[in-house]
Amino acid sequence: MVTGERWQKVSIVRDRLVIWGASDQCRVNYPILKQLGCQIEALIDDTANKRSPFDDVPIYVGEQGLDAFLQATEIGGLGFIVAIGNPFGHVRMKLHCLMKEKGLLPVSFADPTALICKTASHGEGLQVMPAAIVHNDVKIGDQCIINTRALVEHDCVLKDGVEIGPGAVLCGRVRVGENSWIGANATIKPRVVIGDNSIIGAGAVVVTDIPSNVVAVGAPAKVIRENPKHE
């Protein structure tokens, strides 16, 4: 990451990590984390008989597998990352709470090429991909993902479990509700509010507020169906 008067570095609070999720999000995160000096100790995934994508990292199945791993290792100093993309922000949040209860510490990270303004703030478990930009006074909740070349402009608010797709643009003072997903290359007009648990389709242009629990697509974006709420 470029450091200087305007930009902050996301601190790696633990460099020994457990990653829950062993599919594409994990594969994207892995080289960034290795570049940042992290050691991946184990992968956890709910899919039985899944192979680890990395020859040097063992994989365990579900909470029972996590417990078995933790019984055989030193928990002190272990951090965790939940590598599960949306529309599963609600799953990231549940696993976030589960792993904290087991004594692991949530880790935030950003690719070295990302830019995050020093006046921006974020919660636990942030994941920022290459060339993303987060501008002045942005507020980001827990377990959010900001993908490659996404732009989050000044004074935006991202609630817990949000994912911003590759190349998406959030203009100033946009608010995105819990567990919502902004698709790749979508553009959100200034001051628009996106509700909780909603999906904005790839390439959409959002010029008016979008309610909770819906899918909206097109230019201008229109609601096409409901998105069932996950409890």
N, C-alpha and C positions, 0 to 999 in steps of 0.2 A: 504494500500500500504506500502511496505517496504521502509523506508526512510533512507538516509545515504549519503555518499559522492557522489555516482554515480547516485542515483535515485531521481526523482522529484515527487512531489505530485501535482495532477491536482486540482486547487482551484475551489471550488464551489462559484461562484460570486453572486448567488441568491439561497436562500433555499426555497422560495415559487415558485412553478413551475406550468406551464401549459404544458401539453404534447399533441402535435398534432399526432394522430394515437393511436388507442385503440385496436390493435390486438397483434400479437406475439412479435414484437419488444418492444412494451410498457410493456408487461407482463415480458419480460426479464429485462428491465430497472428498473422496479418498486422496486424489493427487493434491488437492488444495491443502488438506490437513497434513499430509506428508511434507509438503513444501514448508509448512509452518512449524515443522519440527515435532509433530504429534506421533505417538505410537498407538496404533490400533490394536488393542488387546483381544477383543472378541467382537463378533457380530451376533445379533439376536434377530430371529425372524420367525413369524408364525407359520410359515410353510414347512411342513414336514419333508425331510429328505432333500431339502434345498442345498445345493453346493455353494460353498463360499466362493465369491468372485476373485478372491486373493489367496494365492497358495500359502502365504505365511500367516493367515488370520483364521482361527477356528470359528465355527458357527454353531450356535445352540438354538434350540427350538423353544420359543415362547417364554412365559414367565418361569416355568419349571426349569428350563434350560439356563435362564439367567441366574436363578437361585443356585443351581449346581456350579456354575462358573464362579459366582461370588463366594461360595463355600471353599473353593479351592485356591482363592487368590487373596491378596491384601486389598481390602476395599479402600482404605485410606489413600487419598490422592487420585482416585478414579473419577473421571468425568464421563458424561454421556452426551450423545447427539441422537436425535430421532430423525432418521433419514427416510421419511415417508412424505411424498408430495401430496398436494391437494388433488381431489376434493376430500382429503382426509385430515384436514386441520384439527378436527375434533379428536381424531385418533392420536395425533401428535400430543395434544394437550393431556389426554388420559395417560399416555405412556410417560409424559413429562412428570406427572404427579406420582405415578407408580415408582419410577426410578429414583426420584428424590426421597420417597419414603424408605427406599432400600439403602439410602446413604450415599448415593452417587450425586455428583454436582453437575448441573446443566452447563454446557459449554457453548459460547457464541464464537463465531469466527467469520472472517471476511477474506476473500481472495486478495492477494497483495495489489492487484490492479484496480480494485474497487475504491471509490471515494466516498467517505462518510463525513459530513460536516461536523465540526466539534460541537455545534449547538444542537445536533440531533441527539435523541436519547432512545435507548432500546431496552427491552426486557431480557429474559433469559432464553437461551437456545436460538439466537438469531443465526441465520445462514445467508451469507451474501456472496453471490457468484461473480465471475470476472466482469470487469468494466461497468458494473452497476454504479449508479450515483444516487446518493441520498443527501438532499440539500438542507438548508437552514431550518432549524427548529422542528424537524420531523419527529414525531413520537411513534415508536414501534413497540407493540406488546410482546408477549412471550411466544416462542415457537413460530416465528415468522420466517418466510423464505423470500428473498429478493433475487430473482434470476438474472442471467447474463444480459448486460446492456440495458437493464431496466432503469428508468429515471423516476425517482420519487422527489417531486419538487417541494418547495418550502411550505412549512406548516401543515403538511399532510399528517393524518393520524391513521395508523394501521393497528387494529385491535388484535387480540390473541388469535393465533392460528391462521393468519392471512398468508397467502402466497401471491406474489407478483410475477407474472410470466415474463419470458425473455422478450426484451425490446418494448415492453409496455411503458407507457408514459402517463404518470399521474401529475396533472398540472397542480398549481398551488391550492392548498387548503381543501384537498379531497379527503373524505373520511371513508374508510373501508371497515365494515363490521366484522365481527368474530367469524373465523373459519371461511371467509369468502375468498374467492379465487379470481384474479384478474388475468385473462388469457393473454397469450403471446401477441405482441404488437397492438394490443388495445390502447386506446387513448381516452382518458377521463378528463372532461372539462373542469376548469377551476370551480371549487366550492361544491361539487357534486357529492352526494352522500350515497354510498352503497350499503345496503343493509347487511344483516348477519346471514351467513350460510348461503350466499348467492354466488352465482358463476357468471362472469362476463366473458363472452366468447372471444376467440382469437380474432384480432383485427377490428373489433367493435369500436364505435365512436360513441361515447356516453356523454350526452348533453343535458340529461335531466336525472333527478334522483331515481335510484333503483331500490325497490323494497326488499325485505328479507325473504329468504327461502324461495328464490326464483332463478331462472336462467334467462339471460338477456343477450341478444346477438344483433349484429347489423350496424348500419351507419345511416341514420342515428339508431342507437341500440333500442330494441323493443323487447319486452318480456314475451317469451314464447311458451313457457311452461313453468310449473312449480318445481322446486327442488326440495324433496322431503327433508325435514329437519331431523338431525341425528341427535339422539339423547345420550 
